[in-house]
Amino acid sequence: MLRREVTTMQPDHHRPVMLNWGPALRVFLRLSAIWVPISAIPYLNDFARDFPNIRGDDLRAVAVGALGPPMAILVAGIGLYLSSLSLWRIWQTFGAEHWLRLPDNVRRGLARLYLATAIPWTVYFGYRMAVDSSRHYGDRYIRDDLLWLLSIPAGAIALFMVFCWIFDGFNRRGPIVSEPPTARNASQADSSEDGKKAIFEKLHFLLTNEKAQVAHLPEPMRSQILGGAACDKIPGAKGEFGRDLDNPIPVNGPLGELIYLSNLLNETSRQPILFHRLGSAGRIDIFETVTTDGERWDILFFDLYHPTKSRLTPSGYLSANSDPNIRLPCGTNEYLPRFPSELPSSVANACERFIGLRLCPPEVRRAIESVSFSRPPAHQVRISSLAGKLAR
């Protein structure tokens, strides 16, 4: 949705996992409380024999044995967490956006290549470090082994970020914009905002003008769409509107599908929906949808060969067309194997393809970051029943 402020957000990055310090500290204290008396057990006989003349060296040994390991674990844990957080921010700054731009199959292949190389490499040099620790002047060998151990797991990621940073210098493609500018108060904007105002006007025209949504399509598809019937419901259709292959929702082309779906709200919760295209059955496109709270999953059918979009909605939905703000696409007309986790980059790609700008609505990002999505069994069965009819 386009907001009132004129803002340009940073690329769509996932937030790092933040540690909940309260429960973590309570677990640490409980484990430490168990460890302290256990660590003193070996000294009980000596204390009983020497009491009341217990030596100070024995007390110091007990204190070191009881408090040393918990304190070392606490310091190491905090250091590891802070280091991981710093590395995550470096990755988000220099690598995450480039990684998400890669096709799914390329990301999957690179991830498997990295694991197949890094795991044996780490095991081998970890073993080398264990062997070298018993050698004379072993610390020298261990230092070299540690550098070799880190060279592949850390070096490969660093090399990827450096390569992407250099390659991006030659790339004309812009960053993903989480919230596009709006011109609700455009008349009050000064001359420095003319570019943003022009972007908004382009978006407003394209997302509200049904003829413009069809004009960019190639032939013969454009003629087929313009030659279709302008209707809210296909004459003679049978079955439930939007949920039956024989009663699809009429819309005006691929962009019309995205706009129609992005304007649907759940009737009960008023939540928008996320979506992707499962495939097609003949001329009917089939979309899987889920509300942004993850509660309602659905499958909707579309006939895209019409010059206008239907003003009707399937049962259980409301239309947000009366909203004065413009709603950007919250899904894609591509198939996503890991729906909806892959949506942010795919939505940005769809917006770039249809609108010319890499845009991703903030509600998409927030839903992916905050909601655990899981398909209900009955919904999964319905998808399986459609599998034989789908073409992608």
Backbone torsions as a table, in degrees:
resi	resn	phi	psi	omega
1	MET	NA	140.8	179.3
2	LEU	-83.5	126.1	-177.3
3	ARG	-87.5	171.1	-177.2
4	ARG	-75.9	-31.3	-177.1
5	GLU	-75.9	156.1	174.5
6	VAL	-95.1	101.5	-174.4
7	THR	-137.2	152.5	172.2
8	THR	-128.4	117.4	-175.9
9	MET	-89.7	171.1	178.4
10	GLN	-78.5	168.9	178.8
11	PRO	-54.8	152.7	-175.1
12	ASP	-74.3	94.3	179.8
13	HIS	-109.0	147.3	173.6
14	HIS	-78.2	146.0	179.9
15	ARG	-76.5	148.5	176.0
16	PRO	-69.8	155.9	177.4
17	VAL	-74.5	119.2	-178.9
18	MET	-93.6	132.1	-179.0
19	LEU	-73.7	134.7	174.6
20	ASN	-85.6	100.5	-169.1
21	TRP	-67.9	-32.9	-177.4
22	GLY	-59.4	-59.6	177.7
23	PRO	-60.8	-37.6	179.9
24	ALA	-62.5	-42.3	179.8
25	LEU	-66.8	-38.1	178.7
26	ARG	-64.5	-41.6	177.1
27	VAL	-62.8	-42.8	179.5
28	PHE	-61.4	-44.6	-179.2
29	LEU	-65.7	-39.2	179.1
30	ARG	-65.7	-43.9	178.0
31	LEU	-65.5	-37.9	178.0
32	SER	-65.3	-39.7	179.2
33	ALA	-64.0	-30.6	175.8
34	ILE	-75.7	-39.4	-176.3
35	TRP	-68.3	-40.5	-173.2
36	VAL	-58.4	-51.7	178.8
37	PRO	-67.2	-33.2	178.9
38	ILE	-64.6	-40.6	-178.7
39	SER	-67.3	-20.7	-179.4
40	ALA	-87.0	-10.5	-176.4
41	ILE	-58.3	-44.0	-179.1
42	PRO	-60.9	-20.7	-176.2
43	TYR	-96.3	-2.1	-174.5
44	LEU	-64.1	-40.9	-180.0
45	ASN	-63.4	-42.1	179.4
46	ASP	-64.7	-40.2	179.5
47	PHE	-65.0	-41.0	-179.8
48	ALA	-65.7	-36.0	-179.6
49	ARG	-72.3	-39.8	-174.3
50	ASP	-91.1	-11.0	-176.8
51	PHE	-59.6	134.6	7.4
52	PRO	-94.7	11.1	-175.6
53	ASN	-97.2	61.6	-179.4
54	ILE	-78.4	133.0	-177.4
55	ARG	-75.7	148.0	178.8
56	GLY	-64.5	-32.5	178.9
57	ASP	-63.4	-38.2	178.8
58	ASP	-66.2	-40.4	178.6
59	LEU	-63.5	-41.2	178.9
60	ARG	-65.4	-38.1	179.0
61	ALA	-64.3	-40.9	177.8
62	VAL	-64.8	-43.2	-179.1
63	ALA	-62.4	-43.0	179.6
64	VAL	-65.5	-43.8	-179.5
65	GLY	-66.4	-32.9	-177.7
66	ALA	-82.9	-41.9	-173.4
67	LEU	-98.2	-22.8	-176.7
68	GLY	-61.0	-55.4	-179.0
69	PRO	-59.6	-46.4	178.2
70	PRO	-60.5	-40.7	180.0
71	MET	-67.1	-39.4	178.6
72	ALA	-64.1	-41.7	178.8
73	ILE	-64.6	-40.6	179.7
74	LEU	-62.5	-48.1	-179.4
75	VAL	-64.1	-43.5	-179.7
76	ALA	-64.9	-39.6	179.9
77	GLY	-64.6	-44.6	178.2
78	ILE	-63.4	-42.5	179.4
79	GLY	-63.6	-41.3	179.4
80	LEU	-65.8	-40.8	-179.9
81	TYR	-64.7	-46.3	-179.7
82	LEU	-64.9	-38.5	178.0
83	SER	-65.0	-42.0	179.4
84	SER	-64.4	-39.1	179.1
85	LEU	-64.6	-41.1	178.2
86	SER	-64.5	-44.1	179.0
87	LEU	-63.7	-37.3	177.8
88	TRP	-61.9	-42.6	-179.9
89	ARG	-66.9	-36.2	176.2
90	ILE	-63.5	-44.1	178.6
91	TRP	-62.0	-43.5	-179.4
92	GLN	-63.9	-32.8	-177.9
93	THR	-77.0	-41.4	-170.0
94	PHE	-112.4	-16.1	-172.9
95	GLY	-125.8	-31.6	-168.8
96	ALA	-61.8	-46.7	-176.7
97	GLU	-63.1	-41.0	179.9
98	HIS	-66.4	-38.7	179.4
99	TRP	-63.3	-42.8	-177.9
100	LEU	-69.6	-20.9	178.8
101	ARG	-76.4	-18.6	-179.7
102	LEU	-70.8	147.6	175.5
103	PRO	-60.1	155.3	-176.9
104	ASP	-57.6	-43.0	-177.1
105	ASN	-67.3	-33.6	177.8
106	VAL	-69.3	-43.2	178.0
107	ARG	-61.6	-42.6	-179.5
108	ARG	-63.6	-43.6	179.7
109	GLY	-65.0	-44.0	179.1
110	LEU	-64.3	-39.6	179.0
111	ALA	-63.1	-42.1	179.1
112	ARG	-67.7	-39.6	176.6
113	LEU	-61.6	-41.6	179.1
114	TYR	-62.8	-46.9	-178.7
115	LEU	-66.0	-42.1	-179.0
116	ALA	-64.6	-25.3	178.7
117	THR	-92.5	-45.1	-171.9
118	ALA	-71.7	-37.2	-176.3
119	ILE	-66.5	-52.9	177.1
120	PRO	-60.8	-37.6	179.4
121	TRP	-61.1	-45.6	-179.7
122	THR	-65.3	-42.7	179.5
123	VAL	-62.7	-42.8	-177.6
124	TYR	-63.8	-49.5	-177.1
125	PHE	-76.4	-23.0	169.8
126	GLY	-64.6	-41.3	175.9
127	TYR	-64.6	-41.4	177.7
128	ARG	-59.2	-41.0	179.1
129	MET	-64.2	-39.0	178.7
130	ALA	-65.0	-39.5	179.1
131	VAL	-69.2	-44.5	-176.3
132	ASP	-69.8	-19.7	179.9
133	SER	-64.8	-22.3	-180.0
134	SER	-94.3	-1.6	-178.8
135	ARG	-84.4	159.8	175.4
136	HIS	-67.5	134.4	-172.5
137	TYR	56.3	40.6	-176.7
138	GLY	-62.0	-26.4	-178.3
139	ASP	-62.1	-31.0	178.5
140	ARG	-66.5	-44.7	179.9
141	TYR	-67.3	-39.9	-178.9
142	ILE	-62.5	-39.1	179.0
143	ARG	-61.1	-43.6	178.3
144	ASP	-66.0	-41.9	179.0
145	ASP	-61.2	-39.3	-179.3
146	LEU	-64.4	-40.6	178.2
147	LEU	-64.4	-41.8	178.2
148	TRP	-67.0	-37.9	-179.6
149	LEU	-59.9	-40.7	-177.4
150	LEU	-81.7	-14.8	-170.9
151	SER	-63.3	-39.2	-178.9
152	ILE	-85.5	-54.7	-178.3
153	PRO	-58.8	-45.3	-179.5
154	ALA	-86.9	-36.9	-176.5
155	GLY	-65.8	-36.3	179.9
156	ALA	-64.4	-41.6	179.2
157	ILE	-67.0	-43.5	179.4
158	ALA	-62.4	-40.8	179.6
159	LEU	-65.3	-38.6	177.6
160	PHE	-61.7	-44.7	-178.8
161	MET	-66.0	-40.2	178.9
162	VAL	-65.1	-44.4	179.9
163	PHE	-61.6	-44.6	-179.7
164	CYS	-65.5	-37.9	178.8
165	TRP	-62.6	-42.6	178.6
166	ILE	-68.2	-46.1	-178.5
167	PHE	-62.5	-36.4	-178.4
168	ASP	-65.9	-21.9	176.4
169	GLY	-65.5	-24.2	178.8
170	PHE	-96.5	-5.5	-171.9
171	ASN	-93.7	130.7	-179.0
172	ARG	-86.6	-8.8	-178.0
173	ARG	-69.2	133.8	-177.8
174	GLY	-84.0	169.9	178.6
175	PRO	-72.1	162.9	174.1
176	ILE	-71.1	130.5	178.6
177	VAL	-105.3	120.7	-175.4
178	SER	-74.0	-38.7	-179.5
179	GLU	-132.6	111.1	-178.6
180	PRO	-73.1	161.2	179.6
181	PRO	-72.7	152.8	173.1
182	THR	-124.8	164.7	-178.0
183	ALA	-122.3	38.9	177.2
184	ARG	-56.9	-36.8	176.9
185	ASN	-115.4	38.5	-174.2
186	ALA	-61.9	-31.4	-178.3
187	SER	-64.4	-19.8	-179.6
188	GLN	-95.1	-4.5	-177.5
189	ALA	-73.9	146.6	179.1
190	ASP	-84.9	-178.9	-173.7
191	SER	-64.9	-25.4	-179.3
192	SER	-69.0	-15.5	-179.1
193	GLU	-99.2	10.2	-177.2
194	ASP	-60.4	-38.5	-179.5
195	GLY	-64.3	-42.8	179.5
196	LYS	-68.3	-36.0	177.7
197	LYS	-64.4	-39.4	179.0
198	ALA	-64.6	-38.4	177.8
199	ILE	-62.7	-45.0	-180.0
200	PHE	-61.9	-44.1	-178.6
201	GLU	-62.1	-37.8	177.4
202	LYS	-64.6	-45.1	178.4
203	LEU	-61.6	-46.6	-177.3
204	HIS	-60.3	-43.4	-178.5
205	PHE	-65.9	-45.8	-175.0
206	LEU	-69.8	-38.0	-174.8
207	LEU	-84.0	-9.5	179.9
208	THR	-116.8	-12.7	-176.9
209	ASN	-103.0	110.1	-174.8
210	GLU	-68.1	-30.8	177.1
211	LYS	-68.2	-39.7	178.9
212	ALA	-65.3	-31.0	-179.4
213	GLN	-69.2	-20.3	-179.7
214	VAL	-100.8	-25.8	-170.5
215	ALA	-61.2	-29.0	-175.3
216	HIS	-82.9	-7.7	-174.6
217	LEU	-74.7	149.1	179.8
218	PRO	-77.9	161.6	172.2
219	GLU	-81.3	150.5	3.3
220	PRO	-87.9	4.1	-175.3
221	MET	-60.3	-41.0	-179.0
222	ARG	-60.7	-44.1	-179.9
223	SER	-66.3	-36.5	178.8
224	GLN	-65.1	-39.1	179.7
225	ILE	-69.8	-47.0	-179.4
226	LEU	-66.1	-24.7	179.7
227	GLY	-86.0	-4.0	178.9
228	GLY	-77.4	175.3	-178.7
229	ALA	-85.7	133.5	174.6
230	ALA	-82.8	106.2	-174.3
231	CYS	-150.9	159.3	174.6
232	ASP	-88.2	-25.3	178.8
233	LYS	-147.0	135.4	-176.5
234	ILE	-65.8	125.9	-179.7
235	PRO	-57.9	134.6	177.5
236	GLY	79.6	4.7	-179.2
237	ALA	-68.0	147.1	-178.9
238	LYS	-123.0	152.5	179.6
239	GLY	94.6	179.0	-177.6
240	GLU	-72.1	134.7	-176.9
241	PHE	-60.3	123.3	176.0
242	GLY	82.2	-13.1	-177.9
243	ARG	-118.2	12.7	179.6
244	ASP	-134.2	139.1	178.4
245	LEU	-57.4	-28.4	-178.3
246	ASP	-89.4	0.8	178.0
247	ASN	-141.8	61.4	-178.2
248	PRO	-74.4	164.8	178.5
249	ILE	-83.7	122.0	178.0
250	PRO	-75.4	129.4	177.5
251	VAL	-141.0	168.6	-174.8
252	ASN	-101.3	75.9	172.7
253	GLY	86.5	-179.4	-177.7
254	PRO	-60.2	-43.9	178.2
255	LEU	-66.1	-34.2	176.4
256	GLY	-61.7	-36.6	175.9
257	GLU	-60.7	-47.4	-178.5
258	LEU	-62.1	-43.7	-177.7
259	ILE	-67.1	-43.5	-179.7
260	TYR	-60.8	-49.4	-178.0
261	LEU	-64.8	-36.4	-178.2
262	SER	-71.5	-14.3	178.2
263	ASN	-100.0	5.5	177.3
264	LEU	-87.0	138.6	175.4
265	LEU	-125.6	142.1	174.1
266	ASN	-62.0	132.0	-173.8
267	GLU	-63.4	-33.4	-176.5
268	THR	-85.9	-51.8	-173.4
269	SER	-93.2	-12.0	-175.3
270	ARG	61.9	23.1	178.4
271	GLN	-83.3	138.8	171.6
272	PRO	-70.9	173.3	-177.0
273	ILE	-119.2	150.5	169.9
274	LEU	-102.0	151.9	-174.6
275	PHE	-158.0	158.8	169.3
276	HIS	-149.3	164.3	-175.5
277	ARG	-92.6	118.1	178.0
278	LEU	-71.5	-32.3	-178.1
279	GLY	154.7	-159.5	-179.8
280	SER	-137.4	153.5	173.3
281	ALA	-124.3	98.7	-171.8
282	GLY	68.6	-122.5	179.3
283	ARG	-96.7	5.9	-177.9
284	ILE	-99.0	123.3	174.8
285	ASP	-88.1	140.9	-177.0
286	ILE	-119.1	123.9	-177.5
287	PHE	-116.2	140.0	169.8
288	GLU	-97.9	135.3	-177.6
289	THR	-129.6	157.2	173.2
290	VAL	-151.6	140.0	176.7
291	THR	-68.2	156.1	-175.1
292	THR	-67.0	-13.4	173.8
293	ASP	-92.6	0.4	176.6
294	GLY	77.4	7.7	-172.8
295	GLU	-86.0	-35.8	-173.9
296	ARG	-120.8	119.3	175.6
297	TRP	-105.1	147.4	-175.9
298	ASP	-154.8	166.7	173.8
299	ILE	-131.0	126.2	-177.9
300	LEU	-123.6	147.7	-176.3
301	PHE	-114.2	139.7	-176.2
302	PHE	-132.5	141.8	168.6
303	ASP	-111.1	110.3	-171.1
304	LEU	-90.9	6.0	-176.2
305	TYR	-98.3	61.4	177.8
306	HIS	-141.4	148.9	-176.4
307	PRO	-76.8	-14.8	-178.7
308	THR	-135.3	163.4	176.9
309	LYS	-92.5	146.6	176.7
310	SER	-64.5	144.2	175.0
311	ARG	-94.4	-0.4	177.1
312	LEU	-89.6	161.0	176.4
313	THR	-128.2	148.8	175.1
314	PRO	-62.4	157.8	179.1
315	SER	-59.8	139.1	-178.7
316	GLY	93.8	0.3	-178.4
317	TYR	-128.2	155.2	171.5
318	LEU	-120.2	160.0	177.1
319	SER	-100.7	138.0	177.9
320	ALA	-95.8	17.6	-177.7
321	ASN	-63.1	-24.3	178.9
322	SER	-77.0	-10.6	178.4
323	ASP	-67.3	127.9	-179.1
324	PRO	-68.0	-21.9	176.5
325	ASN	-78.3	152.6	178.9
326	ILE	-91.0	131.9	-179.4
327	ARG	-98.1	121.0	176.5
328	LEU	-77.0	160.9	179.1
329	PRO	-56.9	134.3	177.7
330	CYS	-107.6	18.2	-179.6
331	GLY	-164.5	-166.3	-175.0
332	THR	-140.8	156.8	173.3
333	ASN	-99.5	28.0	170.6
334	GLU	-108.8	157.7	176.9
335	TYR	-84.5	130.8	179.1
336	LEU	-115.5	112.3	179.7
337	PRO	-59.0	-33.4	-179.2
338	ARG	-112.6	56.5	176.9
339	PHE	-73.8	138.1	0.9
340	PRO	-99.4	11.3	-172.5
341	SER	-63.3	-24.8	-178.6
342	GLU	-89.4	4.9	-171.9
343	LEU	-63.6	-45.5	-172.4
344	PRO	-51.6	-49.6	-179.5
345	SER	-70.8	-34.9	-179.5
346	SER	-69.7	-37.8	176.2
347	VAL	-63.9	-42.8	178.2
348	ALA	-61.4	-39.8	177.3
349	ASN	-64.5	-41.1	179.6
350	ALA	-64.4	-42.7	178.5
351	CYS	-64.0	-38.4	178.1
352	GLU	-65.9	-37.2	-178.3
353	ARG	-70.0	-40.8	-175.2
354	PHE	-95.2	-33.2	-172.9
355	ILE	-107.5	-24.6	-177.9
356	GLY	91.9	6.4	179.5
357	LEU	-134.1	139.9	177.4
358	ARG	-83.8	95.9	-177.0
359	LEU	-119.5	144.0	174.9
360	CYS	-140.2	116.7	-178.9
361	PRO	-59.1	142.0	-178.4
362	PRO	-62.8	-28.6	-179.4
363	GLU	-67.0	-27.7	175.8
364	VAL	-66.9	-49.0	-179.7
365	ARG	-61.3	-44.3	-178.5
366	ARG	-63.2	-40.3	-179.3
367	ALA	-64.4	-44.1	-178.6
368	ILE	-64.6	-37.1	-177.3
369	GLU	-76.4	-29.5	-168.5
370	SER	-111.3	-13.0	-173.5
371	VAL	-116.3	138.8	173.6
372	SER	-95.4	108.1	-175.4
373	PHE	-89.9	133.5	178.1
374	SER	-146.9	125.3	-178.9
375	ARG	-69.6	131.3	173.9
376	PRO	-64.4	150.5	-179.4
377	PRO	-56.3	-42.3	-178.8
378	ALA	-63.8	-37.4	177.7
379	HIS	-67.0	-40.2	178.9
380	GLN	-63.2	-38.2	177.4
381	VAL	-63.1	-40.0	-179.8
382	ARG	-65.3	-39.8	177.3
383	ILE	-62.6	-43.2	179.9
384	SER	-61.9	-36.0	179.9
385	SER	-68.9	-22.3	179.5
386	LEU	-91.0	-11.4	-170.7
387	ALA	-57.6	-39.1	-178.4
388	GLY	-70.2	-16.1	-178.5
389	LYS	-96.1	-10.5	-169.9
390	LEU	-86.5	142.4	168.8
391	ALA	-125.6	133.5	-177.1
392	ARG	-117.0	NA	NA
